[in-house]
């Protein structure tokens, strides 16, 4: 699966959790999900992780989450790509 396809599905999950249509471009893919652009709460981040696990049929480990490992679209995309290779 291509990185761009994974990123699109990640954005779809973010929009589902946020219950709206965020206009995210690749310029925003390195922005923190909890930052000014996307403004996800800790509860929304938890739901996002659960939604991503369901969407991709994967499991995240503690090490994936440590040190803000899933705090941007690009970081999430890279983590997922490693798991589905």
N, C-alpha and C positions, 0 to 999 in steps of 0.2 A: 504494500500500500504506500502510495506517495505521501510525502510530508504535507503537501497542500491539501490532499483529501482528508488527512487526519485533522489538520487545522480547521477545515470547514466544519467537520463534525464536532470538534471541540467548541467552536463558536455557536453551533446549533444548541449544544448542551448548556452553554452559558445563557443564551437567550431563553431557553426553557426554564432554567432556574430563576432567572431575573424576571420572568413573565413579561418580557417585552422584546422589542427588536432594537438592539443596540447597533449603531452603525460603526462596526469595527473594521478597520483596514489593517493591512500588514504593518503599517507604521505603529499600530497599537499592540502588536503581538508581543512586545517585550515589556510593555507597561504592567506594573503590578495589578493583579485583579482586585486587590483591596485599596488601590490608589484612587486618585481623583477621576480618572476616565471611566472606570467600570464600577467602582464603589461596592464591591461585594462584601457582605458581612461574614462573620465567622460561621454563622448558621448556613448561609448561602454557599460558602465554600465547602462545607460538609456535604450539603445536598449535591453540589457539583461533582465532588469526588464519587459519590454513590452513583450519580447519573452516568459519569464517564465509565465506571466499572461495568455498568449495565450495557451501555452503548457499544463498548469494545470487547466485552467478555473477558476482562482482565481483573487482576487484583493489585491494588497498590500496597506496598509495604511501608513500614515506619521509615525506612531509609529514603523512600521516594518523597516523603513529606518533610523530612528534616531540612533545616536550613533553607526554608522557602522554596523547596524543590518543585512545587506545583503552583507557584504564585504568578505565572504569566502563561499566556497561550503558547508561546514558544517552548517554555520549560515543560508544560504538560504534553505538548506534541512530541518532544524529544523523548520523554519518559515512556509514552505510549508506543512510539516507534521501536524502542528497545525491547519492549515486552512482546510485540507481535511479530518480530522478525523471525 
